[in-house]
Amino acid sequence: MKSYASEDLIVAFSGGVDSSLLLKLACEAVKETGKKIYGIFLQTMLHPVREAEEARRVAGEMGAVFCVLKIDELEGAGIADNPLDRCYRCKRHLFREIQKEAEKLGVLRILEGTNEDDLHVYRPGIRAVRELGIISPLADAKVTKEEVRLMADEYGISVSQKPSTPCLATRFPYGTHISYEEMRKVEEGEAYLRNLGLYNVRLRVHGSIARIETDLKDLRMVMERRDMLVEYLKKLGYTYVTLDLEGFRSGSMDVERVVTD
């Protein structure tokens, strides 16, 4: 980070724990050089709207220059029908937009928060990151997700224990047409579930079926509040409401894809 800090840098900043730690490390490194750190937040159609303000707050705590790029990747990246290579197409489109902004700012290096654990699961977007020459310091240093959280705690980063919030397209099976309306329903449903005290939670959608994934320790809580959950999710427009007995699994929609590959 000290070597990178000899010039202005851009950090692709989502407001999650990985990119927050990376932004913090970059801001600490430039204290000696006086260079600027730009935290570029992508306000997209595939991420919860509420994320932007929290990201702005965290970037402000660190002293980074916070920038927002508004992007409609459904059309721009050609992923409205949720193709199998959605993540690759989307990442490539998003980082090309960041590169355009970097050219305007005169910044040569762009950093992003892939960690060591991400390299060992299905993450097709990493190929796009590599192709475009984006730097992944955490992965390069073999820093795991657990270590990211520990370091974030040590630095006093306010989102150190924030659960991962991947794009809303991951809630739908591949080949499913994704609409803005359906994504906002998922966002609203998950917000309701989190407000009940659930930590990791996903609302996976299979047509008219809403499938709830949450940590195994919280399955009992869901069942205890079954009536209110069913009522709320049916008001959002789902005909059937189910609870996945396997519990929360990151990337559970990728299971068939991984087996096929």
C-alpha positions in Angstrom: 0.0 0.0 0.0 2.9 2.4 0.7 4.2 1.8 -2.8 0.8 2.5 -4.3 0.4 5.6 -2.2 3.1 7.4 -4.2 0.2 8.6 -6.4 -3.5 9.3 -6.3 -5.6 6.1 -6.1 -9.2 5.0 -6.7 -10.8 2.3 -4.5 -13.9 0.6 -5.9 -15.9 1.2 -2.7 -19.2 -0.7 -2.0 -19.3 0.2 1.7 -18.9 -3.5 2.6 -16.2 -4.7 5.0 -13.6 -5.7 2.3 -13.6 -2.5 0.4 -13.9 -0.5 3.7 -10.7 -2.1 5.0 -9.0 -1.5 1.7 -10.1 2.2 1.7 -8.9 2.6 5.3 -5.5 1.1 4.4 -5.2 3.4 1.4 -6.1 6.4 3.4 -3.6 5.5 6.1 -0.9 5.0 3.4 -1.3 8.5 1.8 -1.0 10.3 5.1 2.7 10.4 4.4 2.5 11.3 0.7 -0.4 13.7 0.7 -2.0 12.0 -2.3 -5.8 11.6 -2.7 -7.9 8.5 -2.3 -11.1 8.4 -4.2 -13.7 6.0 -2.9 -15.9 5.4 -6.0 -19.4 4.0 -5.1 -21.4 2.5 -7.9 -25.1 3.2 -7.4 -26.6 0.5 -9.6 -30.0 -1.1 -10.1 -28.8 -4.4 -8.7 -27.9 -3.2 -5.2 -30.0 -2.0 -2.3 -30.7 1.7 -2.5 -29.9 2.2 1.2 -26.2 1.3 0.7 -25.2 4.6 -0.7 -25.7 6.8 2.4 -23.9 4.3 4.6 -21.0 4.1 2.2 -20.8 8.0 2.1 -20.6 8.0 6.0 -17.9 5.4 6.1 -15.8 7.1 3.4 -16.1 10.3 5.4 -14.9 8.7 8.5 -11.7 7.7 6.7 -11.0 11.0 4.9 -11.5 9.6 1.4 -13.0 11.7 -1.5 -16.4 10.0 -2.0 -17.7 9.8 -5.5 -20.9 8.2 -6.8 -21.4 6.8 -10.3 -25.0 6.0 -11.2 -25.1 3.0 -13.6 -27.9 1.0 -15.1 -26.1 -2.3 -15.7 -29.2 -4.3 -16.7 -29.1 -2.6 -20.1 -25.5 -1.5 -20.2 -24.0 -4.9 -19.4 -26.7 -6.9 -21.3 -27.8 -9.0 -18.2 -31.5 -8.4 -18.1 -32.2 -12.1 -18.7 -29.7 -13.2 -16.0 -27.3 -15.1 -18.2 -24.9 -17.7 -16.9 -22.0 -15.2 -17.4 -23.9 -12.4 -15.7 -21.3 -11.7 -13.1 -18.5 -11.5 -15.6 -20.4 -9.2 -17.9 -21.5 -7.0 -15.1 -18.1 -6.6 -13.4 -16.5 -5.8 -16.8 -19.1 -3.1 -17.5 -18.8 -1.6 -14.0 -15.1 -1.4 -13.9 -14.9 0.0 -17.4 -17.1 2.8 -16.1 -14.7 3.3 -13.2 -11.8 3.4 -15.6 -13.5 6.2 -17.6 -13.8 8.1 -14.4 -10.2 7.4 -13.6 -9.2 8.9 -16.9 -11.0 12.1 -16.1 -9.4 12.3 -12.7 -5.9 11.4 -14.0 -5.6 8.4 -11.8 -3.7 5.4 -13.0 -4.4 2.7 -10.4 -7.7 1.3 -9.4 -8.0 -1.0 -6.3 -10.8 -3.4 -5.4 -11.6 -5.6 -2.4 -11.4 -9.3 -3.6 -10.0 -11.4 -0.7 -8.3 -14.7 -0.6 -11.4 -16.7 0.1 -13.1 -15.3 -3.0 -10.5 -17.0 -5.2 -11.7 -20.4 -4.0 -15.4 -20.2 -4.8 -17.4 -19.4 -7.9 -16.6 -15.8 -8.7 -16.6 -15.3 -12.5 -16.4 -11.5 -12.1 -12.8 -11.9 -10.9 -11.8 -12.8 -14.5 -13.1 -9.4 -15.6 -11.1 -7.7 -12.8 -8.0 -9.4 -14.0 -8.5 -8.7 -17.7 -8.9 -5.0 -17.0 -5.8 -4.7 -14.8 -7.6 -3.8 -11.6 -5.4 -4.4 -8.5 -6.7 -6.7 -5.7 -4.3 -6.0 -2.7 -6.2 -8.2 -0.2 -6.1 -11.2 -2.5 -2.5 -10.5 -3.5 -1.6 -10.5 0.2 -3.7 -13.7 0.8 -5.8 -12.0 3.3 -8.9 -14.1 4.2 -12.4 -12.9 5.0 -11.9 -13.7 8.7 -8.6 -11.7 8.7 -10.4 -8.8 6.9 -13.0 -8.6 9.7 -10.3 -8.9 12.4 -8.2 -6.1 10.8 -11.4 -4.0 10.3 -12.1 -4.4 14.0 -8.6 -3.4 14.9 -8.9 -0.2 12.8 -12.3 0.6 14.4 -14.1 0.5 11.1 -17.8 0.8 11.8 -18.9 -1.8 9.3 -16.4 -4.5 10.4 -19.2 -7.0 11.2 -21.6 -6.0 8.4 -22.9 -9.1 6.5 -22.2 -9.4 2.8 -24.7 -7.8 0.5 -24.2 -9.2 -3.0 -26.2 -7.9 -5.9 -29.9 -8.6 -6.1 -29.6 -10.6 -9.3 -28.2 -13.4 -7.1 -31.7 -13.9 -5.7 -33.0 -15.2 -9.1 -32.2 -18.4 -11.1 -30.1 -18.0 -14.1 -32.1 -17.4 -17.3 -34.8 -15.5 -15.4 -35.8 -12.1 -16.7 -34.9 -9.6 -14.0 -37.1 -6.5 -13.6 -36.6 -3.4 -11.4 -39.9 -4.1 -9.7 -39.0 -7.7 -8.7 -35.6 -6.5 -7.4 -37.2 -3.8 -5.2 -39.6 -6.4 -3.8 -36.6 -8.6 -2.8 -34.9 -5.6 -1.3 -38.0 -4.7 0.7 -38.5 -8.3 1.8 -34.9 -8.7 3.0 -35.0 -5.4 4.8 -38.1 -6.6 6.7 -36.4 -9.9 7.6 -33.2 -8.1 8.8 -35.3 -5.8 11.0 -36.5 -8.9 12.8 -33.0 -9.5 13.9 -31.7 -11.9 11.3 -28.0 -11.5 10.4 -27.3 -13.4 7.2 -30.5 -13.5 5.2 -31.5 -14.0 1.5 -34.9 -14.0 -0.2 -34.4 -16.2 -3.2 -37.2 -16.0 -5.8 -38.5 -18.8 -7.9 -41.4 -17.4 -9.9 -44.2 -17.0 -7.3 -42.2 -18.7 -4.6 -40.2 -16.8 -2.0 -37.5 -19.0 -0.4 -36.0 -17.7 2.8 -32.4 -18.5 3.7 -31.0 -17.6 7.0 -28.4 -18.9 9.5 -29.3 -22.3 11.0 -29.4 -20.8 14.5 -32.1 -18.4 13.4 -34.5 -20.9 11.8 -36.4 -21.2 15.1 -36.9 -17.4 15.2 -38.3 -17.5 11.7 -40.8 -20.2 12.6 -41.8 -18.4 15.7 -42.7 -15.4 13.6 -44.1 -17.4 10.7 -47.6 -15.9 10.6 -46.3 -12.3 10.3 -43.6 -13.2 7.8 -46.0 -15.0 5.5 -48.5 -12.1 5.7 -45.9 -9.5 4.9 -44.3 -11.5 2.0 -47.6 -12.3 0.5 -48.5 -8.6 0.5 -45.3 -8.1 -1.6 -46.9 -10.4 -4.2 -45.4 -13.9 -3.5 -47.9 -16.7 -3.6 -45.9 -19.2 -1.6 -43.4 -18.6 1.2 -40.9 -21.3 2.1 -38.0 -21.7 4.6 -34.8 -23.4 3.3 -33.9 -26.0 5.9 -30.2 -26.0 4.7 -30.0 -22.5 6.0 -28.0 -19.6 4.5 -25.5 -20.5 1.8 -23.6 -17.8 0.0 -24.0 -18.3 -3.8 -26.6 -21.0 -3.4 -28.0 -20.1 -6.9 -24.6 -21.1 -8.3 -24.8 -24.8 -7.2 -26.0 -26.1 -10.5 -23.7 -23.8 -12.4 -20.6 -25.1 -10.5 -21.6 -28.7 -11.0 -22.1 -28.2 -14.7 -18.7 -26.5 -15.1 
